[in-house]
Amino acid sequence: MKRLSKLIFTALLLSACTATKAQGFDDYFTDNTLRLDYIFAGDTSHQAIYVDELNVIPRWYGRRDRLAELPLKGNGVITVRDRKSQRTIYRHSFSTLFQEWLATKEAKQTQKSFQNVFLVPYPRHDADITVELHDYHGNITATMTHSVCPEDILIRHLGEQDITPYITLQTAADTSKCIHISYVAEGYKKEEMDAFISDAKSATDALFAHEPFKAMRNRFHVTAVMSPSKDSGASEPGKNIWKNTALHSHFNTFYSDRYLTTLNIKALHNILAGTPYEHIIILVNTEKYGGGGIYNSYNLSYTKGSHFKPVVVHEFGHSFGGLGDEYDYGNDDPMYFPDMEPWEPNLTTKHGFKGKWENLVKEKKAGLIEGGGYQPKGVFRGFENCRMRTNDVPDFCLVCQQALTRLIKFYTE
């Protein structure tokens, strides 16, 4: 009897597992994208999340498997649940410029708001969506849940007409299971689009000259979106230079001279609506050195200088790979603390090192070198030098290569 009961239990367990596995993408989603526009606002003492607008865009270009898993924690998480069953049907992690700003002196005395846009597959049935923001200790600092009815007549339709012109630079071997990268033109006038396409091709060549992108190149689909600006270049507030460009990007972000970003996230996604995109690289038509990259949001890079190629690759390491900076500034306002393991896969405080590059240390292929994450003490990296540490190093270190390989496989296998 015990053996029979055990066999019945095993059969039921296998049946349940099979049923769970069978509930795939098409059970919960249509082949469309739900674009969620939010406002994140507040200061160091209080943060809040507000729904701004909901949009529907044709086709879904993200992953269709492992939908409820997170490859990296990020500084925030968006969770989609089926309303009826409350089953988690999609999760996505991210970081934001708003959360970076909270570490500045300005955030201690001024309240500000920032645009944020996230893409999730379009639900077939009513869904509950929860957005969480985390601080540098991993604590939830703001959370908000709202409902989405897929038949809501006020969900705006985008990307069905007046699509920004784009060209395909590289076709993935399997376009149904690949990673979509889109370049966006910033500070290129209409008559300068040939220069933008040339810069996009140079950036592509640079990215896929690096491992593991080189070996896994056929898993990426790459397009270039030709969004014209009225003026060439980018704004430089420190020199009182203000340009009228497609995304109004500017240097001097948080008063840092070389930090190049855009706050116009809705405009960015409006430009991309109707094109095949997920990961975004903004190429900025300027000679001034600079850039910036935000995990699962976007990255920007200057294009008219000798360091263009290493910068665009470095920033993609941030925006796609979630890799942290491995250099130190002697930062007096730290982002990493002994009680919390960094979620970035190439940094550790040794608080939760297991599962990162412990295997490489055991094989004596990497080490634990102190200094990284802008801090000279308490944060460790795997190699003396890496593409995430300095422009003078041509390659990602083995730690970063391993992390990027894991991420690419997560999205494509």
C-alpha positions as CSV (number, residue, x, y, z in Angstrom):
1,M,0.0,0.0,0.0
2,K,2.8,2.4,0.9
3,R,4.5,1.7,-2.5
4,L,1.2,2.2,-4.4
5,S,0.6,5.4,-2.5
6,K,4.1,6.6,-3.4
7,L,3.6,5.8,-7.1
8,I,0.2,7.6,-7.1
9,F,1.8,10.6,-5.4
10,T,4.7,10.6,-7.9
11,A,2.3,10.4,-10.9
12,L,0.2,13.3,-9.5
13,L,3.3,15.4,-9.0
14,L,4.6,14.7,-12.5
15,S,1.1,15.6,-13.8
16,A,1.1,18.8,-11.9
17,C,4.5,19.7,-13.1
18,T,3.6,18.9,-16.7
19,A,0.4,21.1,-16.5
20,T,2.4,23.9,-15.0
21,K,5.0,23.7,-17.7
22,A,2.4,23.6,-20.4
23,Q,1.0,27.0,-19.3
24,G,3.2,29.1,-21.5
25,F,3.3,32.5,-23.1
26,D,0.2,32.1,-25.2
27,D,-1.9,31.1,-22.2
28,Y,-1.5,34.5,-20.6
29,F,-0.4,36.9,-23.3
30,T,-1.1,38.1,-26.8
31,D,1.7,39.0,-29.3
32,N,1.6,42.7,-28.3
33,T,3.4,44.9,-25.9
34,L,1.9,46.7,-23.0
35,R,3.9,49.9,-22.4
36,L,3.6,51.2,-18.9
37,D,4.4,54.8,-18.3
38,Y,5.1,55.9,-14.7
39,I,6.2,58.9,-12.7
40,F,8.7,58.2,-9.9
41,A,8.8,61.2,-7.5
42,G,10.0,62.3,-4.1
43,D,13.2,62.9,-2.3
44,T,15.5,61.0,0.1
45,S,12.9,60.9,2.8
46,H,9.9,59.7,0.7
47,Q,9.4,58.2,-2.7
48,A,6.2,57.5,-4.6
49,I,5.1,55.8,-7.8
50,Y,2.3,57.1,-10.1
51,V,0.7,55.6,-13.2
52,D,1.0,58.1,-16.0
53,E,-0.3,56.3,-19.1
54,L,-0.9,52.8,-20.6
55,N,-0.2,52.0,-24.2
56,V,-0.4,49.0,-26.5
57,I,2.1,48.4,-29.3
58,P,2.0,45.7,-32.0
59,R,4.2,42.6,-31.4
60,W,6.2,41.5,-28.4
61,Y,10.0,41.5,-28.7
62,G,11.0,40.3,-25.3
63,R,11.4,36.8,-23.9
64,R,8.7,34.2,-24.1
65,D,10.2,31.7,-21.7
66,R,11.2,31.8,-18.0
67,L,8.7,34.7,-17.7
68,A,8.4,34.7,-14.0
69,E,12.2,34.6,-13.4
70,L,14.7,37.4,-12.8
71,P,18.2,37.0,-14.1
72,L,19.4,39.9,-12.0
73,K,17.8,41.7,-9.1
74,G,18.3,45.3,-10.2
75,N,17.2,48.3,-8.1
76,G,13.5,47.7,-8.8
77,V,11.1,45.0,-9.9
78,I,7.9,45.0,-11.9
79,T,5.6,42.0,-11.4
80,V,2.5,41.0,-13.5
81,R,0.0,38.7,-11.9
82,D,-3.1,37.1,-13.4
83,R,-6.0,38.8,-11.6
84,K,-8.1,35.6,-11.3
85,S,-5.5,33.2,-10.1
86,Q,-3.0,35.7,-8.7
87,R,-0.3,33.7,-10.4
88,T,2.9,35.6,-11.3
89,I,3.0,35.5,-15.1
90,Y,5.9,38.0,-15.8
91,R,8.7,39.7,-13.9
92,H,11.2,42.3,-15.0
93,S,14.0,44.0,-13.1
94,F,15.4,47.5,-13.7
95,S,17.4,50.5,-12.4
96,T,16.5,54.1,-12.9
97,L,18.0,57.6,-13.0
98,F,15.6,58.6,-10.3
99,Q,17.2,56.1,-7.9
100,E,20.7,57.4,-8.8
101,W,19.5,60.9,-8.2
102,L,18.4,59.9,-4.7
103,A,22.1,59.5,-3.8
104,T,22.8,63.2,-4.6
105,K,22.8,66.2,-2.3
106,E,20.0,67.8,-4.2
107,A,17.7,64.9,-3.3
108,K,18.1,65.8,0.4
109,Q,16.5,69.2,0.0
110,T,14.4,69.1,-3.2
111,Q,11.5,66.9,-4.5
112,K,11.6,65.9,-8.1
113,S,9.8,63.6,-10.6
114,F,11.2,61.4,-13.3
115,Q,9.6,59.6,-16.3
116,N,10.0,55.9,-16.5
117,V,8.7,53.4,-19.1
118,F,8.6,49.6,-18.9
119,L,7.5,47.0,-21.5
120,V,5.7,43.9,-20.6
121,P,3.8,41.4,-22.8
122,Y,0.2,42.3,-23.3
123,P,-2.1,40.2,-21.0
124,R,-5.1,38.3,-22.4
125,H,-7.0,38.8,-19.2
126,D,-7.3,41.3,-16.3
127,A,-3.9,41.6,-14.5
128,D,-2.5,43.2,-11.4
129,I,0.8,45.0,-11.8
130,T,3.1,45.8,-8.9
131,V,6.1,48.1,-9.1
132,E,8.8,48.1,-6.4
133,L,11.8,50.4,-5.8
134,H,14.7,49.2,-3.6
135,D,17.4,51.1,-1.8
136,Y,21.1,50.2,-1.7
137,H,20.4,47.9,1.3
138,G,17.7,46.0,-0.7
139,N,14.8,47.4,1.3
140,I,11.6,48.3,-0.5
141,T,11.3,52.1,-0.5
142,A,8.2,52.5,-2.6
143,T,5.6,50.1,-4.0
144,M,2.4,50.5,-5.9
145,T,-0.1,48.0,-7.4
146,H,-2.6,48.8,-10.1
147,S,-5.0,46.8,-12.3
148,V,-5.0,46.5,-16.1
149,C,-8.0,45.5,-18.1
150,P,-6.8,44.5,-21.7
151,E,-10.1,45.8,-23.2
152,D,-9.8,49.2,-21.5
153,I,-10.7,51.8,-24.3
154,L,-8.3,54.4,-22.8
155,I,-5.2,52.3,-23.4
156,R,-3.6,54.3,-26.1
157,H,-2.6,52.6,-29.4
158,L,0.9,53.4,-30.6
159,G,3.2,52.1,-33.4
160,E,0.4,51.3,-35.8
161,Q,1.2,54.3,-38.1
162,D,3.7,57.1,-38.5
163,I,6.5,54.7,-37.5
164,T,10.0,56.2,-37.3
165,P,12.1,55.0,-40.3
166,Y,14.6,52.3,-39.4
167,I,16.9,49.8,-41.1
168,T,18.0,46.3,-40.0
169,L,21.8,46.0,-39.4
170,Q,21.8,42.4,-38.3
171,T,19.2,39.6,-38.4
172,A,19.2,37.0,-35.7
173,A,19.3,33.3,-36.6
174,D,15.9,32.9,-34.8
175,T,14.0,36.2,-34.6
176,S,11.4,34.6,-32.4
177,K,14.0,33.8,-29.7
178,C,16.6,36.5,-29.8
179,I,17.7,39.8,-28.1
180,H,16.6,42.9,-29.9
181,I,19.0,45.9,-29.9
182,S,17.9,49.3,-31.3
183,Y,20.1,52.3,-32.0
184,V,18.4,55.6,-31.8
185,A,19.7,58.8,-33.4
186,E,20.2,61.8,-31.1
187,G,21.5,65.1,-32.3
188,Y,21.7,64.0,-36.0
189,K,19.8,66.3,-38.4
190,K,17.8,64.7,-41.2
191,E,20.7,65.3,-43.6
192,E,23.1,63.6,-41.2
193,M,21.4,60.2,-41.1
194,D,24.1,58.6,-43.3
195,A,26.6,59.5,-40.5
196,F,24.3,58.0,-37.9
197,I,24.0,54.7,-39.9
198,S,27.8,54.7,-40.2
199,D,28.2,55.2,-36.5
200,A,25.6,52.5,-35.7
201,K,27.5,50.1,-37.9
202,S,30.8,51.0,-36.1
203,A,29.1,50.5,-32.7
204,T,27.9,47.1,-33.9
205,D,31.3,46.0,-35.1
206,A,32.8,47.1,-31.8
207,L,30.2,45.3,-29.6
208,F,30.5,42.0,-31.5
209,A,34.3,42.1,-31.5
210,H,34.0,41.4,-27.7
211,E,33.4,38.1,-26.1
212,P,30.9,36.6,-25.4
213,F,29.0,38.8,-27.9
214,K,31.3,37.6,-30.7
215,A,30.6,33.9,-30.2
216,M,26.9,34.4,-29.6
217,R,26.3,37.1,-32.3
218,N,23.6,35.2,-34.1
219,R,21.4,35.5,-31.1
220,F,21.1,39.3,-31.6
221,H,18.8,41.3,-33.9
222,V,20.0,44.9,-34.5
223,T,18.2,47.8,-36.0
224,A,18.9,51.6,-36.3
225,V,16.1,54.0,-35.8
226,M,16.5,57.3,-37.7
227,S,15.0,60.0,-35.5
228,P,16.0,63.4,-36.8
229,S,16.8,66.4,-34.6
230,K,16.6,70.1,-35.5
231,D,20.1,70.8,-34.2
232,S,23.3,68.8,-34.3
233,G,25.0,67.7,-31.1
234,A,23.9,67.6,-27.5
235,S,23.3,70.2,-24.9
236,E,26.1,71.2,-22.6
237,P,24.6,73.1,-19.6
238,G,28.1,73.8,-18.2
239,K,28.9,75.9,-21.2
240,N,25.3,77.3,-21.5
241,I,24.9,75.4,-24.8
242,W,21.3,74.2,-25.3
243,K,20.3,72.2,-28.4
244,N,16.9,71.3,-29.8
245,T,17.3,67.5,-30.3
246,A,15.0,64.6,-30.5
247,L,15.5,63.5,-26.9
248,H,16.9,66.7,-25.4
249,S,19.9,64.8,-24.0
250,H,22.5,66.7,-22.1
251,F,25.8,66.5,-20.3
252,N,26.3,67.6,-16.7
253,T,23.8,65.1,-15.3
254,F,23.8,65.5,-11.5
255,Y,26.4,68.2,-12.2
256,S,28.9,65.6,-13.4
257,D,30.6,67.0,-16.5
258,R,30.8,63.8,-18.6
259,Y,27.5,62.2,-17.5
260,L,25.3,62.2,-20.6
261,T,21.7,61.2,-20.2
262,T,18.1,62.0,-21.3
263,L,15.2,62.6,-19.0
264,N,12.7,62.3,-21.9
265,I,11.9,58.6,-21.6
266,K,8.4,58.8,-23.1
267,A,9.7,60.6,-26.2
268,L,12.4,57.9,-26.5
269,H,9.7,55.1,-26.5
270,N,7.4,57.1,-28.8
271,I,10.2,57.2,-31.4
272,L,10.7,53.4,-31.0
273,A,7.0,52.5,-31.1
274,G,6.3,50.1,-34.0
275,T,9.9,49.1,-34.4
276,P,11.4,45.8,-33.1
277,Y,13.1,46.9,-29.9
278,E,13.9,45.9,-26.4
279,H,17.4,47.1,-25.4
280,I,18.2,50.6,-26.4
281,I,21.5,52.3,-27.4
282,I,21.3,56.1,-28.0
283,L,24.1,57.4,-30.2
284,V,24.7,61.1,-29.6
285,N,26.3,63.2,-32.4
286,T,28.8,65.0,-30.3
287,E,32.6,65.3,-30.0
288,K,32.5,65.8,-26.2
289,Y,33.5,62.7,-24.4
290,G,30.7,61.1,-22.3
291,G,28.0,58.6,-21.9
292,G,25.8,56.7,-19.4
293,G,24.1,53.4,-19.0
294,I,21.1,52.3,-16.9
295,Y,20.2,48.6,-16.4
296,N,17.2,47.6,-18.6
297,S,16.5,51.2,-19.5
298,Y,18.9,52.6,-22.1
299,N,22.5,53.8,-22.7
300,L,23.9,56.8,-24.4
301,S,27.3,57.3,-26.0
302,Y,29.1,60.1,-27.7
303,T,30.2,59.1,-31.2
304,K,32.7,61.7,-32.5
305,G,35.9,60.8,-30.6
306,S,38.6,58.2,-30.3
307,H,37.0,56.5,-27.3
308,F,33.5,56.1,-29.0
309,K,33.8,52.3,-29.5
310,P,35.1,51.4,-26.0
311,V,32.5,53.8,-24.4
312,V,29.5,52.3,-26.2
313,V,30.6,48.8,-25.3
314,H,31.2,49.8,-21.7
315,E,27.8,51.4,-21.4
316,F,26.1,48.4,-23.0
317,G,27.7,46.4,-20.2
318,H,25.7,48.5,-17.8
319,S,22.4,48.8,-19.7
320,F,22.2,45.2,-21.0
321,G,24.4,43.2,-18.7
322,G,23.8,45.0,-15.4
323,L,27.5,45.1,-14.9
324,G,28.8,47.5,-12.3
325,D,31.7,50.0,-12.7
326,E,34.9,48.4,-11.4
327,Y,36.8,51.7,-10.8
328,D,36.8,53.7,-7.6
329,Y,36.5,57.4,-6.9
330,G,37.0,57.3,-3.1
331,N,33.3,58.0,-3.0
332,D,32.0,59.7,0.2
333,D,28.4,58.7,-0.6
334,P,28.7,54.9,-1.0
335,M,26.3,52.7,-2.9
336,Y,27.5,49.4,-1.5
337,F,27.6,48.2,2.2
338,P,28.9,45.2,4.1
339,D,25.4,44.0,5.0
340,M,24.3,43.7,1.4
341,E,25.7,41.8,-1.6
342,P,25.6,43.9,-4.8
343,W,23.2,42.6,-7.4
344,E,25.7,43.4,-10.1
345,P,27.3,40.1,-11.1
346,N,30.9,41.5,-11.3
347,L,31.0,43.1,-7.9
348,T,31.0,41.6,-4.4
349,T,31.2,42.7,-0.8
350,K,31.7,39.0,0.1
351,H,28.3,39.1,1.9
352,G,26.8,36.7,-0.7
353,F,29.6,35.8,-3.1
354,K,28.6,32.2,-3.7
355,G,27.2,31.8,-7.2
356,K,29.0,34.7,-8.8
357,W,32.5,34.0,-9.9
358,E,33.4,31.6,-7.1
359,N,33.9,28.8,-9.7
360,L,36.6,31.0,-11.4
361,V,38.4,31.6,-8.1
362,K,38.4,27.8,-7.4
363,E,39.9,27.2,-10.9
364,K,42.5,30.0,-10.2
365,K,41.2,31.9,-13.2
366,A,40.1,34.9,-11.2
367,G,40.5,36.5,-7.8
368,L,39.1,38.9,-5.3
369,I,40.7,42.3,-5.8
370,E,39.6,45.2,-3.5
371,G,38.3,48.3,-5.1
372,G,35.2,48.8,-7.3
373,G,31.8,50.3,-7.4
374,Y,33.4,53.7,-6.9
375,Q,34.8,52.6,-3.6
376,P,38.4,51.9,-2.7
377,K,37.5,49.6,0.2
378,G,34.9,47.0,0.9
379,V,33.9,46.2,-2.7
380,F,35.8,43.5,-4.7
381,R,36.2,42.7,-8.4
382,G,37.6,39.6,-10.1
383,F,40.5,41.1,-12.2
384,E,43.0,43.9,-12.0
385,N,41.6,45.4,-15.3
386,C,38.5,45.0,-17.4
387,R,36.4,46.8,-20.0
388,M,34.2,47.8,-17.0
389,R,37.2,49.5,-15.3
390,T,39.1,51.4,-18.0
391,N,39.0,52.3,-21.6
392,D,42.5,51.1,-22.1
393,V,41.5,47.4,-21.7
394,P,40.1,46.0,-24.9
395,D,38.1,43.1,-23.4
396,F,35.7,42.1,-20.7
397,C,37.3,40.1,-18.0
398,L,36.4,36.4,-17.5
399,V,34.1,37.4,-14.7
400,C,32.1,39.8,-16.9
401,Q,32.2,37.4,-19.8
402,Q,30.7,34.6,-17.6
403,A,28.0,36.9,-16.4
404,L,27.1,38.1,-19.9
405,T,27.0,34.6,-21.2
406,R,24.6,33.5,-18.5
407,L,22.4,36.5,-19.3
408,I,22.3,35.9,-23.0
409,K,21.4,32.2,-22.4
410,F,18.7,33.3,-20.1
411,Y,17.0,35.4,-22.8
412,T,17.6,33.0,-25.7
413,E,17.5,29.4,-24.4
